[in-house]
Amino acid sequence: MAGAKGKETIIIKRKNAPDTTVDLAKYLSILRSPVRLKILELIEPEPLEAEAIASSLCEKYGITTTRENTMNHVRKLLMVGMLMKQTGQRDDRPVAKYALVPGSIEIAIRTLSKVMKLDLKLELSNMVAEVREGISEKLSESFAFVRVLGGVDDGRKFLLREDEARIGRTDPENKEKYDPQNDVVLSDEYRAVSRVWKPHAKLILEDGHWSIEHCEGVNETHLWDKKLDKYKKERLRDGDMVSLAEGGKGVRLVFLLPKSKGMVEYQDRIDEYRALLNREAEEPEFQAFFERNPVFLNPHVAQVFPKKPLGGEKIPDFVLALNDKHYILVEIEKPSVRLYNKMGDPTAELTHAEEQVRGYLRWALEDKEYLRKRGLEDLTAHNTTGLLVVGSDLTKEERQKLDTHDNAVRGMFTIKTFSDVLVENEGILKNVRGKSGISQLRV
């Protein structure tokens, strides 16, 4: 950014092309247009010809425009480095297509964030803020973000626009020491969380992967159930749950990747799970997978407690705490377990596994003092169920028997095979892809 003859200008750096200097007011005017933001949304998945852009604007958004007007919008987006022209083929002849410049959305938002820190005229400063928020809102799927669960900031979303973001409580006396446009600045009510200028934790992007590290927080930081060591980075995956401090004065954050990247990672995890099934992995390998990926057992999980003692010898493989304050006590058996014998009756292994789950539920709902000492005092008969994961491939007759049996015990617990877990997660991914309009992730 520079000043020239009383005007603020912005320098647009382009790969394999000369830098371009544009008047800031003009730059903002170009990116302020709702139609141009729609064009950026349309071409983000794939390059389009001008005619295709015009027809898609009409079909998807009800915006009627001519090819000439569409090209005027395209030329302005080319001018500010958001689009690039490519040569494609149609009916064996070359045609011009327009594609989103890789990283241009992120660069635009980061540039505007930096501009906001400058001493600008009020009108120009307000325009910068408006444009930055407009791009962020329309195209936020380009960024990873964290969402707050619980407390006064419940549901609040923080976009991760820079390569590093501090997490902590607001600090009005040290505003100059942190960046409210990029850092995860929580309300003062989260008293157990450190002030943001000496952050409780940091989110860090390196080599295309996000990590979290515990920093100056007096109270602990957990990734799911794992306590983080100070200044030691831990890799984050889509949907991971981070807890800063325990109890009502702490906070829980869910980390989410941009939708397309999140789906690619989800697909990778499904492939990993399928590979475990195909090579008939042992029970401990599946337990380790579910500990890293508890959302495979329930997509609404907020916290996971592996091997949580419930008293005596009652130790389920997992206790899952859901977002709605319900709990699930999970028992994992071998995928190789046969569920029914040749007579069509439940096997001893299935009967024993079911009795284990019933035992967890009975003990958990009876010994309240024991649960209170282990931080599970909210567990009640009304908000706790069981889950048994056992066996794998079933015949048609066995599937019918299991469905009937599962319906009979569903009020107390649910029975799933390892194959059921795979099918359910494949269905979730298919549903998300359909809603996003993305049919192919790897190109």
DRENDO-1510 file (C-alpha; in Angstrom, 1 decimal, always signed):
<recs>
REC; n; res; u; v; w
REC; 1; MET; +0.0; +0.0; +0.0 .
REC; 2; ALA; +1.3; +3.5; -0.8 .
REC; 3; GLY; +0.2; +7.1; -1.1 .
REC; 4; ALA; +0.4; +9.0; -4.4 .
REC; 5; LYS; -0.8; +12.5; -5.0 .
REC; 6; GLY; -3.1; +12.3; -2.1 .
REC; 7; LYS; -4.6; +9.0; -3.2 .
REC; 8; GLU; -4.2; +5.7; -1.5 .
REC; 9; THR; -3.1; +2.9; -3.8 .
REC; 10; ILE; -2.7; -0.8; -3.5 .
REC; 11; ILE; -0.1; -3.0; -5.2 .
REC; 12; ILE; -1.4; -6.3; -6.6 .
REC; 13; LYS; +1.3; -8.9; -7.0 .
REC; 14; ARG; +0.6; -11.6; -9.6 .
REC; 15; LYS; +2.6; -14.7; -10.3 .
REC; 16; ASN; +4.3; -14.7; -13.7 .
REC; 17; ALA; +3.0; -11.2; -14.4 .
REC; 18; PRO; +4.0; -7.6; -13.6 .
REC; 19; ASP; +2.8; -6.1; -10.4 .
REC; 20; THR; -0.2; -3.8; -10.9 .
REC; 21; THR; -1.0; -0.6; -8.9 .
REC; 22; VAL; -4.7; +0.2; -8.4 .
REC; 23; ASP; -6.3; +3.1; -6.7 .
REC; 24; LEU; -7.7; +1.8; -3.3 .
REC; 25; ALA; -11.1; +3.3; -3.8 .
REC; 26; LYS; -11.4; +1.7; -7.3 .
REC; 27; TYR; -10.2; -1.6; -5.9 .
REC; 28; LEU; -12.9; -1.5; -3.2 .
REC; 29; SER; -15.5; -0.4; -5.7 .
REC; 30; ILE; -14.8; -3.5; -7.9 .
REC; 31; LEU; -14.9; -6.0; -5.0 .
REC; 32; ARG; -18.0; -4.3; -3.5 .
REC; 33; SER; -20.3; -5.5; -6.3 .
REC; 34; PRO; -22.6; -8.4; -5.2 .
REC; 35; VAL; -22.6; -9.6; -8.9 .
REC; 36; ARG; -18.8; -9.9; -9.0 .
REC; 37; LEU; -18.8; -11.8; -5.7 .
REC; 38; LYS; -21.3; -14.2; -7.3 .
REC; 39; ILE; -19.1; -14.6; -10.3 .
REC; 40; LEU; -16.2; -15.5; -8.0 .
REC; 41; GLU; -18.4; -18.1; -6.3 .
REC; 42; LEU; -19.4; -19.6; -9.7 .
REC; 43; ILE; -16.0; -20.1; -11.1 .
REC; 44; GLU; -14.3; -21.2; -7.9 .
REC; 45; PRO; -15.0; -25.0; -8.7 .
REC; 46; GLU; -13.9; -24.8; -12.4 .
REC; 47; PRO; -13.1; -22.3; -15.2 .
REC; 48; LEU; -16.1; -21.0; -17.2 .
REC; 49; GLU; -16.7; -19.2; -20.5 .
REC; 50; ALA; -18.4; -15.8; -20.4 .
REC; 51; GLU; -21.7; -17.3; -21.8 .
REC; 52; ALA; -21.7; -20.0; -19.1 .
REC; 53; ILE; -21.1; -17.3; -16.4 .
REC; 54; ALA; -24.0; -15.3; -17.6 .
REC; 55; SER; -26.4; -18.3; -17.8 .
REC; 56; SER; -25.3; -19.6; -14.4 .
REC; 57; LEU; -25.9; -16.1; -12.8 .
REC; 58; CYS; -29.5; -16.4; -14.1 .
REC; 59; GLU; -30.1; -20.0; -13.3 .
REC; 60; LYS; -28.5; -20.1; -9.8 .
REC; 61; TYR; -29.1; -16.5; -8.5 .
REC; 62; GLY; -31.9; -15.1; -10.7 .
REC; 63; ILE; -29.5; -12.4; -12.0 .
REC; 64; THR; -30.3; -11.5; -15.7 .
REC; 65; THR; -27.4; -10.0; -17.6 .
REC; 66; THR; -26.0; -9.9; -21.1 .
REC; 67; ARG; -22.7; -11.4; -22.3 .
REC; 68; GLU; -21.4; -7.8; -22.7 .
REC; 69; ASN; -22.2; -6.8; -19.1 .
REC; 70; THR; -20.8; -10.1; -17.8 .
REC; 71; MET; -17.5; -9.4; -19.6 .
REC; 72; ASN; -17.4; -5.9; -18.0 .
REC; 73; HIS; -17.5; -7.6; -14.6 .
REC; 74; VAL; -14.9; -10.1; -15.7 .
REC; 75; ARG; -12.5; -7.5; -17.0 .
REC; 76; LYS; -12.7; -5.6; -13.6 .
REC; 77; LEU; -12.0; -8.8; -11.7 .
REC; 78; LEU; -9.0; -9.4; -14.1 .
REC; 79; MET; -7.8; -5.9; -13.3 .
REC; 80; VAL; -7.6; -6.6; -9.5 .
REC; 81; GLY; -5.9; -9.9; -9.9 .
REC; 82; MET; -8.9; -12.1; -8.8 .
REC; 83; LEU; -9.3; -13.9; -12.2 .
REC; 84; MET; -7.1; -15.2; -14.9 .
REC; 85; LYS; -7.8; -16.0; -18.6 .
REC; 86; GLN; -7.3; -19.5; -19.9 .
REC; 87; THR; -7.7; -21.2; -23.2 .
REC; 88; GLY; -10.1; -24.1; -23.4 .
REC; 89; GLN; -11.7; -26.2; -26.2 .
REC; 90; ARG; -15.3; -26.4; -27.4 .
REC; 91; ASP; -16.4; -28.1; -30.6 .
REC; 92; ASP; -12.7; -28.5; -31.5 .
REC; 93; ARG; -12.1; -24.8; -31.4 .
REC; 94; PRO; -10.3; -22.6; -28.8 .
REC; 95; VAL; -12.4; -20.6; -26.4 .
REC; 96; ALA; -11.6; -18.2; -23.6 .
REC; 97; LYS; -12.3; -19.4; -20.1 .
REC; 98; TYR; -12.0; -17.5; -16.8 .
REC; 99; ALA; -10.6; -19.1; -13.6 .
REC; 100; LEU; -10.1; -18.0; -10.1 .
REC; 101; VAL; -6.4; -17.1; -9.4 .
REC; 102; PRO; -5.3; -19.6; -6.8 .
REC; 103; GLY; -5.1; -18.0; -3.3 .
REC; 104; SER; -6.6; -14.7; -4.6 .
REC; 105; ILE; -9.5; -14.7; -2.2 .
REC; 106; GLU; -7.2; -15.3; +0.8 .
REC; 107; ILE; -4.8; -12.6; -0.4 .
REC; 108; ALA; -7.6; -10.1; -0.9 .
REC; 109; ILE; -9.0; -10.6; +2.6 .
REC; 110; ARG; -5.5; -10.5; +4.2 .
REC; 111; THR; -4.7; -7.4; +2.2 .
REC; 112; LEU; -7.9; -5.7; +3.3 .
REC; 113; SER; -7.2; -6.8; +6.9 .
REC; 114; LYS; -3.8; -5.0; +6.8 .
REC; 115; VAL; -5.3; -1.9; +5.1 .
REC; 116; MET; -7.8; -1.6; +8.0 .
REC; 117; LYS; -5.0; -1.0; +10.4 .
REC; 118; LEU; -3.9; +2.1; +8.5 .
REC; 119; ASP; -5.0; +5.6; +9.3 .
REC; 120; LEU; -7.6; +6.1; +6.6 .
REC; 121; LYS; -10.5; +8.6; +6.1 .
REC; 122; LEU; -13.6; +7.3; +7.9 .
REC; 123; GLU; -15.6; +6.8; +4.7 .
REC; 124; LEU; -12.7; +4.8; +3.1 .
REC; 125; SER; -12.1; +2.8; +6.3 .
REC; 126; ASN; -15.8; +1.8; +6.5 .
REC; 127; MET; -15.7; +0.7; +2.9 .
REC; 128; VAL; -12.7; -1.4; +3.5 .
REC; 129; ALA; -14.4; -3.1; +6.4 .
REC; 130; GLU; -17.6; -3.6; +4.4 .
REC; 131; VAL; -15.8; -5.2; +1.4 .
REC; 132; ARG; -13.7; -7.4; +3.6 .
REC; 133; GLU; -16.7; -8.7; +5.5 .
REC; 134; GLY; -18.6; -9.2; +2.3 .
REC; 135; ILE; -15.9; -11.3; +0.7 .
REC; 136; SER; -15.5; -13.3; +4.0 .
REC; 137; GLU; -19.2; -13.9; +4.2 .
REC; 138; LYS; -19.7; -14.9; +0.6 .
REC; 139; LEU; -16.5; -16.9; +0.2 .
REC; 140; SER; -15.7; -18.1; +3.8 .
REC; 141; GLU; -15.4; -21.7; +2.5 .
REC; 142; SER; -11.9; -20.7; +1.4 .
REC; 143; PHE; -10.7; -20.6; +5.0 .
REC; 144; ALA; -10.5; -22.9; +7.9 .
REC; 145; PHE; -12.3; -21.7; +11.0 .
REC; 146; VAL; -13.2; -22.5; +14.6 .
REC; 147; ARG; -16.6; -22.4; +16.1 .
REC; 148; VAL; -17.3; -21.8; +19.8 .
REC; 149; LEU; -19.5; -24.4; +21.6 .
REC; 150; GLY; -21.1; -23.2; +24.8 .
REC; 151; GLY; -21.1; -20.1; +26.9 .
REC; 152; VAL; -21.9; -16.5; +25.8 .
REC; 153; ASP; -20.0; -16.9; +22.5 .
REC; 154; ASP; -21.8; -20.2; +21.6 .
REC; 155; GLY; -22.0; -20.6; +17.8 .
REC; 156; ARG; -19.6; -17.7; +17.1 .
REC; 157; LYS; -17.3; -18.4; +14.1 .
REC; 158; PHE; -13.7; -17.2; +13.7 .
REC; 159; LEU; -12.2; -17.4; +10.2 .
REC; 160; LEU; -8.5; -18.2; +10.2 .
REC; 161; ARG; -7.3; -15.7; +7.6 .
REC; 162; GLU; -3.6; -15.7; +8.5 .
REC; 163; ASP; -1.0; -18.4; +9.0 .
REC; 164; GLU; -1.1; -18.0; +12.8 .
REC; 165; ALA; -4.0; -17.1; +15.2 .
REC; 166; ARG; -3.8; -16.6; +18.9 .
REC; 167; ILE; -6.6; -17.9; +21.1 .
REC; 168; GLY; -7.5; -16.1; +24.3 .
REC; 169; ARG; -9.8; -13.8; +26.3 .
REC; 170; THR; -10.4; -10.2; +25.3 .
REC; 171; ASP; -8.0; -7.7; +26.8 .
REC; 172; PRO; -9.1; -4.1; +26.4 .
REC; 173; GLU; -6.0; -2.7; +28.1 .
REC; 174; ASN; -3.6; -4.3; +25.6 .
REC; 175; LYS; -5.5; -3.9; +22.3 .
REC; 176; GLU; -2.4; -2.9; +20.4 .
REC; 177; LYS; -0.8; -6.3; +21.2 .
REC; 178; TYR; -3.2; -8.5; +19.3 .
REC; 179; ASP; -5.2; -8.5; +16.1 .
REC; 180; PRO; -9.0; -8.7; +16.6 .
REC; 181; GLN; -9.4; -9.2; +12.8 .
REC; 182; ASN; -7.5; -12.5; +12.9 .
REC; 183; ASP; -7.0; -13.8; +16.4 .
REC; 184; VAL; -9.7; -15.8; +18.2 .
REC; 185; VAL; -10.7; -13.3; +20.8 .
REC; 186; LEU; -13.2; -14.7; +23.3 .
REC; 187; SER; -15.5; -12.9; +25.6 .
REC; 188; ASP; -14.4; -12.0; +29.1 .
REC; 189; GLU; -16.8; -14.5; +30.7 .
REC; 190; TYR; -14.4; -17.4; +29.9 .
REC; 191; ARG; -12.4; -16.5; +33.0 .
REC; 192; ALA; -10.3; -19.7; +33.0 .
REC; 193; VAL; -8.8; -18.8; +29.6 .
REC; 194; SER; -5.7; -16.6; +29.4 .
REC; 195; ARG; -5.7; -13.1; +27.9 .
REC; 196; VAL; -5.2; -13.2; +24.1 .
REC; 197; TRP; -2.1; -11.0; +24.0 .
REC; 198; LYS; -0.3; -13.7; +26.1 .
REC; 199; PRO; -2.3; -16.4; +24.4 .
REC; 200; HIS; -3.7; -19.5; +26.0 .
REC; 201; ALA; -3.0; -21.4; +22.7 .
REC; 202; LYS; -2.1; -20.8; +19.1 .
REC; 203; LEU; -3.4; -22.1; +15.8 .
REC; 204; ILE; -0.6; -22.5; +13.2 .
REC; 205; LEU; -0.6; -23.2; +9.5 .
REC; 206; GLU; +2.5; -24.9; +8.1 .
REC; 207; ASP; +3.0; -26.8; +4.9 .
REC; 208; GLY; -0.7; -26.8; +4.3 .
REC; 209; HIS; -1.6; -28.3; +7.6 .
REC; 210; TRP; -3.1; -26.7; +10.7 .
REC; 211; SER; -1.8; -27.4; +14.2 .
REC; 212; ILE; -2.5; -26.2; +17.7 .
REC; 213; GLU; -0.1; -25.6; +20.5 .
REC; 214; HIS; -0.6; -24.8; +24.2 .
REC; 215; CYS; +1.1; -21.5; +25.1 .
REC; 216; GLU; +0.7; -19.3; +28.2 .
REC; 217; GLY; -2.5; -20.7; +29.6 .
REC; 218; VAL; -2.3; -21.4; +33.3 .
REC; 219; ASN; -5.1; -24.0; +32.8 .
REC; 220; GLU; -4.7; -26.9; +30.4 .
REC; 221; THR; -5.4; -27.2; +26.7 .
REC; 222; HIS; -6.8; -30.5; +25.4 .
REC; 223; LEU; -7.2; -31.9; +21.9 .
REC; 224; TRP; -10.2; -34.3; +22.5 .
REC; 225; ASP; -9.0; -36.1; +25.6 .
REC; 226; LYS; -5.3; -35.5; +25.1 .
REC; 227; LYS; -3.5; -32.9; +27.3 .
REC; 228; LEU; -1.2; -30.8; +25.2 .
REC; 229; ASP; +2.4; -30.1; +26.2 .
REC; 230; LYS; +3.5; -26.5; +26.3 .
REC; 231; TYR; +4.7; -25.2; +22.9 .
REC; 232; LYS; +4.5; -28.6; +21.3 .
REC; 233; LYS; +2.4; -28.6; +18.1 .
REC; 234; GLU; -0.4; -31.1; +17.6 .
REC; 235; ARG; -1.8; -31.7; +14.1 .
REC; 236; LEU; -5.5; -30.8; +13.7 .
REC; 237; ARG; -8.1; -32.7; +11.6 .
REC; 238; ASP; -11.4; -31.5; +10.3 .
REC; 239; GLY; -14.0; -31.7; +13.2 .
REC; 240; ASP; -11.4; -31.9; +16.0 .
REC; 241; MET; -12.5; -30.6; +19.4 .
REC; 242; VAL; -10.2; -28.3; +21.4 .
REC; 243; SER; -10.9; -27.5; +25.1 .
REC; 244; LEU; -9.2; -24.6; +26.8 .
REC; 245; ALA; -9.5; -25.0; +30.6 .
REC; 246; GLU; -12.0; -27.3; +32.2 .
REC; 247; GLY; -15.4; -26.4; +33.7 .
REC; 248; GLY; -17.9; -23.6; +33.2 .
REC; 249; LYS; -15.2; -20.9; +32.9 .
REC; 250; GLY; -13.4; -22.7; +30.1 .
REC; 251; VAL; -14.3; -23.0; +26.4 .
REC; 252; ARG; -14.6; -25.7; +23.7 .
REC; 253; LEU; -13.8; -25.0; +20.1 .
REC; 254; VAL; -14.5; -27.2; +17.1 .
REC; 255; PHE; -11.9; -26.9; +14.3 .
REC; 256; LEU; -13.3; -27.0; +10.7 .
REC; 257; LEU; -11.5; -27.0; +7.4 .
REC; 258; PRO; -12.9; -25.3; +4.3 .
REC; 259; LYS; -15.7; -27.5; +3.0 .
REC; 260; SER; -13.9; -28.9; +0.0 .
REC; 261; LYS; -10.7; -29.6; +1.9 .
REC; 262; GLY; -12.7; -31.0; +4.8 .
REC; 263; MET; -14.4; -33.5; +2.4 .
REC; 264; VAL; -11.1; -34.6; +1.0 .
REC; 265; GLU; -9.8; -35.3; +4.5 .
REC; 266; TYR; -13.1; -37.0; +5.5 .
REC; 267; GLN; -12.7; -39.2; +2.4 .
REC; 268; ASP; -9.1; -40.0; +3.4 .
REC; 269; ARG; -10.3; -41.1; +6.8 .
REC; 270; ILE; -13.0; -43.3; +5.3 .
REC; 271; ASP; -10.4; -44.9; +3.0 .
REC; 272; GLU; -8.2; -45.5; +6.1 .
REC; 273; TYR; -11.2; -47.2; +7.9 .
REC; 274; ARG; -12.1; -49.3; +4.8 .
REC; 275; ALA; -8.5; -50.5; +4.6 .
REC; 276; LEU; -8.7; -51.6; +8.3 .
REC; 277; LEU; -11.8; -53.6; +7.4 .
REC; 278; ASN; -10.4; -55.1; +4.3 .
REC; 279; ARG; -7.3; -56.4; +6.0 .
REC; 280; GLU; -9.3; -57.7; +9.0 .
REC; 281; ALA; -7.4; -55.5; +11.5 .
REC; 282; GLU; -7.5; -56.4; +15.2 .
REC; 283; GLU; -9.7; -54.7; +17.8 .
REC; 284; PRO; -7.0; -52.4; +19.2 .
REC; 285; GLU; -6.4; -50.9; +15.8 .
REC; 286; PHE; -10.0; -50.0; +15.5 .
REC; 287; GLN; -10.1; -48.6; +19.0 .
REC; 288; ALA; -7.1; -46.4; +18.1 .
REC; 289; PHE; -8.8; -45.2; +15.0 .
REC; 290; PHE; -12.0; -44.3; +16.9 .
REC; 291; GLU; -10.1; -42.5; +19.5 .
REC; 292; ARG; -8.5; -40.3; +16.8 .
REC; 293; ASN; -11.8; -40.1; +14.9 .
REC; 294; PRO; -14.7; -40.2; +17.4 .
REC; 295; VAL; -17.1; -38.6; +14.9 .
REC; 296; PHE; -17.2; -41.9; +13.1 .
REC; 297; LEU; -19.1; -43.3; +16.1 .
REC; 298; ASN; -21.4; -40.2; +16.3 .
REC; 299; PRO; -21.2; -37.0; +14.2 .
REC; 300; HIS; -22.4; -34.9; +17.2 .
REC; 301; VAL; -19.6; -35.8; +19.6 .
REC; 302; ALA; -18.2; -32.9; +21.6 .
REC; 303; GLN; -15.8; -34.8; +23.9 .
REC; 304; VAL; -14.5; -38.3; +24.1 .
REC; 305; PHE; -13.2; -40.2; +27.2 .
REC; 306; PRO; -11.3; -43.4; +26.3 .
REC; 307; LYS; -11.3; -46.2; +28.8 .
REC; 308; LYS; -13.2; -44.1; +31.4 .
REC; 309; PRO; -13.6; -46.1; +34.6 .
REC; 310; LEU; -17.3; -46.3; +35.8 .
REC; 311; GLY; -16.4; -48.2; +39.0 .
REC; 312; GLY; -15.2; -51.7; +39.8 .
REC; 313; GLU; -14.2; -53.4; +36.5 .
REC; 314; LYS; -16.7; -51.4; +34.4 .
REC; 315; ILE; -14.5; -49.7; +31.9 .
REC; 316; PRO; -16.2; -49.0; +28.5 .
REC; 317; ASP; -13.9; -48.4; +25.5 .
REC; 318; PHE; -15.3; -44.8; +25.2 .
REC; 319; VAL; -17.7; -42.4; +26.9 .
REC; 320; LEU; -18.9; -39.9; +24.2 .
REC; 321; ALA; -20.3; -36.6; +25.4 .
REC; 322; LEU; -22.6; -35.1; +22.7 .
REC; 323; ASN; -23.3; -31.5; +21.9 .
REC; 324; ASP; -26.8; -31.8; +23.4 .
REC; 325; LYS; -25.4; -33.0; +26.7 .
REC; 326; HIS; -26.3; -36.6; +26.1 .
REC; 327; TYR; -23.8; -39.4; +26.7 .
REC; 328; ILE; -23.1; -42.7; +24.9 .
REC; 329; LEU; -21.2; -45.6; +26.6 .
REC; 330; VAL; -19.4; -47.5; +23.8 .
REC; 331; GLU; -18.2; -51.1; +23.7 .
REC; 332; ILE; -16.0; -52.2; +20.8 .
REC; 333; GLU; -15.7; -55.9; +20.0 .
REC; 334; LYS; -13.9; -57.7; +17.2 .
REC; 335; PRO; -15.1; -57.3; +13.6 .
REC; 336; SER; -14.6; -61.1; +13.3 .
REC; 337; VAL; -17.2; -62.0; +15.9 .
REC; 338; ARG; -20.1; -64.0; +14.6 .
REC; 339; LEU; -23.4; -62.6; +15.7 .
REC; 340; TYR; -25.6; -65.7; +15.0 .
REC; 341; ASN; -25.0; -69.4; +15.0 .
REC; 342; LYS; -26.2; -72.0; +12.5 .
REC; 343; MET; -29.5; -72.2; +14.3 .
REC; 344; GLY; -30.0; -68.5; +13.8 .
REC; 345; ASP; -29.6; -67.8; +17.6 .
REC; 346; PRO; -27.4; -65.0; +19.0 .
REC; 347; THR; -23.9; -66.3; +19.7 .
REC; 348; ALA; -22.3; -66.4; +23.2 .
REC; 349; GLU; -20.0; -63.6; +22.1 .
REC; 350; LEU; -22.9; -61.3; +21.1 .
REC; 351; THR; -24.8; -62.1; +24.3 .
REC; 352; HIS; -21.7; -61.4; +26.4 .
REC; 353; ALA; -21.0; -58.1; +24.6 .
REC; 354; GLU; -24.6; -57.0; +25.1 .
REC; 355; GLU; -24.4; -57.8; +28.8 .
REC; 356; GLN; -21.3; -55.7; +29.1 .
REC; 357; VAL; -23.1; -52.7; +27.8 .
REC; 358; ARG; -26.1; -53.3; +30.1 .
REC; 359; GLY; -23.6; -53.6; +33.0 .
REC; 360; TYR; -22.0; -50.2; +32.1 .
REC; 361; LEU; -25.4; -48.6; +32.0 .
REC; 362; ARG; -26.6; -50.1; +35.3 .
REC; 363; TRP; -23.4; -49.1; +37.2 .
REC; 364; ALA; -23.3; -45.7; +35.7 .
REC; 365; LEU; -26.8; -44.9; +36.7 .
REC; 366; GLU; -26.5; -46.2; +40.2 .
REC; 367; ASP; -23.1; -45.0; +41.6 .
REC; 368; LYS; -23.6; -41.2; +41.4 .
REC; 369; GLU; -20.9; -40.4; +43.8 .
REC; 370; TYR; -18.3; -42.3; +41.8 .
REC; 371; LEU; -19.3; -40.5; +38.6 .
REC; 372; ARG; -19.2; -37.1; +40.3 .
REC; 373; LYS; -15.6; -37.7; +41.3 .
REC; 374; ARG; -14.7; -38.5; +37.7 .
REC; 375; GLY; -16.4; -35.4; +36.2 .
REC; 376; LEU; -19.5; -37.3; +34.8 .
REC; 377; GLU; -22.1; -36.1; +37.3 .
REC; 378; ASP; -24.4; -35.1; +34.4 .
REC; 379; LEU; -24.8; -38.7; +33.4 .
REC; 380; THR; -28.4; -39.8; +34.1 .
REC; 381; ALA; -30.9; -42.4; +33.0 .
REC; 382; HIS; -32.6; -39.9; +30.8 .
REC; 383; ASN; -29.5; -38.7; +28.8 .
REC; 384; THR; -27.4; -41.9; +28.6 .
REC; 385; THR; -27.5; -44.8; +26.1 .
REC; 386; GLY; -25.1; -47.5; +25.0 .
REC; 387; LEU; -23.5; -48.4; +21.7 .
REC; 388; LEU; -22.1; -51.8; +20.8 .
REC; 389; VAL; -19.9; -52.1; +17.7 .
REC; 390; VAL; -19.4; -55.8; +16.8 .
REC; 391; GLY; -19.1; -58.1; +13.8 .
REC; 392; SER; -18.9; -57.1; +10.2 .
REC; 393; ASP; -20.5; -58.6; +7.1 .
REC; 394; LEU; -23.9; -60.1; +7.6 .
REC; 395; THR; -26.1; -62.3; +5.4 .
REC; 396; LYS; -29.5; -61.0; +4.5 .
REC; 397; GLU; -31.1; -63.2; +7.1 .
REC; 398; GLU; -28.6; -62.1; +9.8 .
REC; 399; ARG; -29.2; -58.4; +8.9 .
REC; 400; GLN; -33.0; -58.8; +9.4 .
REC; 401; LYS; -32.4; -60.5; +12.8 .
REC; 402; LEU; -30.0; -57.8; +13.9 .
REC; 403; ASP; -32.4; -55.0; +12.8 .
REC; 404; THR; -35.2; -56.6; +14.7 .
REC; 405; HIS; -33.1; -57.2; +17.8 .
REC; 406; ASP; -31.6; -53.6; +17.6 .
REC; 407; ASN; -35.2; -52.2; +17.5 .
REC; 408; ALA; -36.0; -54.2; +20.6 .
REC; 409; VAL; -33.1; -52.8; +22.7 .
REC; 410; ARG; -32.9; -49.4; +21.1 .
REC; 411; GLY; -34.3; -47.6; +24.2 .
REC; 412; MET; -31.2; -48.8; +26.1 .
REC; 413; PHE; -28.5; -49.2; +23.5 .
REC; 414; THR; -27.8; -49.5; +19.8 .
REC; 415; ILE; -26.0; -52.4; +18.0 .
REC; 416; LYS; -23.9; -51.6; +14.8 .
REC; 417; THR; -21.5; -53.7; +12.8 .
REC; 418; PHE; -18.1; -52.3; +11.7 .
REC; 419; SER; -19.5; -52.3; +8.2 .
REC; 420; ASP; -22.5; -50.2; +9.4 .
REC; 421; VAL; -20.1; -47.6; +10.6 .
REC; 422; LEU; -18.5; -47.4; +7.2 .
REC; 423; VAL; -21.8; -47.2; +5.3 .
REC; 424; GLU; -23.1; -44.4; +7.7 .
REC; 425; ASN; -20.0; -42.3; +7.2 .
REC; 426; GLU; -20.0; -42.8; +3.4 .
REC; 427; GLY; -23.6; -41.6; +3.5 .
REC; 428; ILE; -22.8; -38.5; +5.5 .
REC; 429; LEU; -20.0; -37.6; +3.0 .
REC; 430; LYS; -22.3; -38.2; +0.0 .
REC; 431; ASN; -25.0; -36.0; +1.6 .
REC; 432; VAL; -22.5; -33.1; +2.2 .
REC; 433; ARG; -21.1; -33.4; -1.3 .
REC; 434; GLY; -24.6; -33.2; -2.8 .
REC; 435; LYS; -25.4; -30.1; -0.8 .
REC; 436; SER; -22.2; -28.4; -1.9 .
REC; 437; GLY; -22.6; -29.3; -5.6 .
REC; 438; ILE; -19.2; -31.0; -5.6 .
REC; 439; SER; -19.3; -34.4; -7.3 .
REC; 440; GLN; -15.5; -35.0; -7.7 .
REC; 441; LEU; -12.9; -34.1; -5.2 .
REC; 442; ARG; -9.7; -35.4; -6.7 .
REC; 443; VAL; -8.6; -33.9; -10.1 .
</recs>
